[in-house]
Structures are given as structure tokens and as C-alpha cells.
Amino acid sequence: MAKGISLHIGLNSVDPDQYEGWSGDLTACEFDAKDMDRSGQGQGFPQRTVP
């Protein structure tokens, strides 16, 4: 059986100093990562860690 890893990281902000003055605010990225986790579960990725 094939094996794989499904990794989903959602950042709602980043360091603005690394993006030339952009505020660094992001919207709903953590929710997107949780949605992708559910998708991975449906594809047979049973082991998971969600902080």
C-alpha cells in the first residue's frame, strides 16, 4: 500500500518586516488548514496532530 504525508499549516499573520512593509495580515488561513485536514482524513490519512 502506498504511504503519504498530508501537512497543512495555516498562518493568520506573518512578519511584516519580511514583506517590504505589507501589514502581514492574512484571513482565515487556520480555517483553510483545518478544512484540508478533514479532506486528508477522507483520503485515508488517519494519524493527525492539530495544535
trRosetta pair geometry for C-beta under 8 A, 3 or more apart (Angstrom, degrees):
i j d omega theta_ij theta_ji phi_ij phi_ji
4 45 7.2 -75 85 -90 93 106
5 45 7.8 92 -148 -132 27 126
6 36 7.5 -163 170 149 112 97
6 37 7.7 141 123 -117 120 50
6 40 3.8 163 122 -127 163 136
6 43 7.4 124 -65 68 149 125
6 45 4.5 -58 18 -91 128 171
8 32 7.8 -150 -173 118 115 72
8 33 4.0 148 146 -154 105 80
8 34 7.7 177 120 -49 140 22
8 36 4.2 164 -109 87 143 124
8 37 5.4 -125 43 -57 146 78
8 40 7.2 -142 -24 -19 123 136
9 33 6.0 -89 117 -111 6 138
10 29 4.0 163 -164 133 83 77
10 30 3.7 150 113 -96 134 36
10 31 7.0 150 -153 23 159 33
10 32 5.7 152 -107 60 117 82
10 33 3.2 -123 -33 -7 108 125
10 34 7.2 -38 -13 -17 150 73
11 14 6.0 60 139 -66 137 82
11 26 6.2 72 104 41 75 148
11 29 5.4 -25 59 107 42 151
11 30 7.7 104 -50 -60 7 76
12 25 7.7 -16 158 -157 71 59
12 26 5.3 -152 -157 71 34 92
12 27 7.5 50 -144 -102 82 18
12 28 7.8 93 -111 -11 94 12
12 29 5.4 -169 -80 43 53 104
12 30 5.6 -31 -49 -20 105 105
13 24 5.0 61 -171 134 82 98
13 25 5.7 -25 -108 -107 91 43
13 26 6.0 -165 -79 19 36 86
14 18 6.6 -87 150 61 107 119
14 19 6.5 81 101 -24 122 132
14 24 4.4 -135 66 -152 65 99
14 26 7.0 64 -10 -23 91 117
15 18 4.6 69 87 3 102 110
15 19 7.5 148 92 -1 59 93
15 24 6.2 -150 88 -115 7 149
16 19 5.8 -77 -149 50 43 99
16 21 6.6 13 168 -159 102 16
16 22 5.9 -150 -140 82 84 54
16 23 5.6 -46 -101 -161 130 19
16 24 4.0 -109 -66 -24 76 117
19 22 4.1 -58 123 44 118 111
19 24 6.1 150 35 -81 135 80
26 29 4.9 17 128 -23 128 128
28 31 4.5 -45 -169 40 82 120
28 32 6.1 91 131 -28 84 92
29 32 5.4 -48 -149 32 38 115
29 33 6.6 40 152 -20 66 101
30 33 5.7 -50 -152 33 35 113
30 34 6.6 34 150 -17 65 104
31 34 5.6 -54 -150 37 35 111
31 35 6.4 39 150 -21 66 103
32 35 5.6 -52 -149 35 33 113
32 36 6.4 31 153 -17 65 105
33 36 5.7 -54 -148 38 32 111
33 37 6.5 42 149 -26 63 101
34 37 5.4 -45 -150 28 36 118
34 38 6.9 37 151 -17 63 98
34 50 7.3 67 -110 -141 85 134
35 38 5.8 -52 -156 33 34 110
35 39 6.6 36 146 -19 64 105
36 39 5.2 -50 -149 36 39 117
36 40 6.4 44 150 -22 67 101
37 40 5.6 -51 -150 34 32 113
37 41 6.6 38 150 -22 63 101
37 48 6.3 93 -160 -150 110 144
37 50 6.5 44 -138 -86 166 121
38 41 5.5 -47 -150 30 35 115
38 42 6.7 36 151 -18 63 104
39 42 5.7 -56 -155 35 34 113
39 43 6.6 24 150 -12 65 109
40 43 5.6 -62 -148 42 35 107
40 45 4.0 -36 163 45 99 135
40 48 7.5 130 96 -90 126 122
41 44 7.9 95 -180 -32 29 10
41 45 6.2 -84 -81 65 35 78
41 46 7.0 75 -135 -103 73 43
41 48 7.1 -43 -77 -37 97 145
45 48 6.9 84 129 -67 95 99
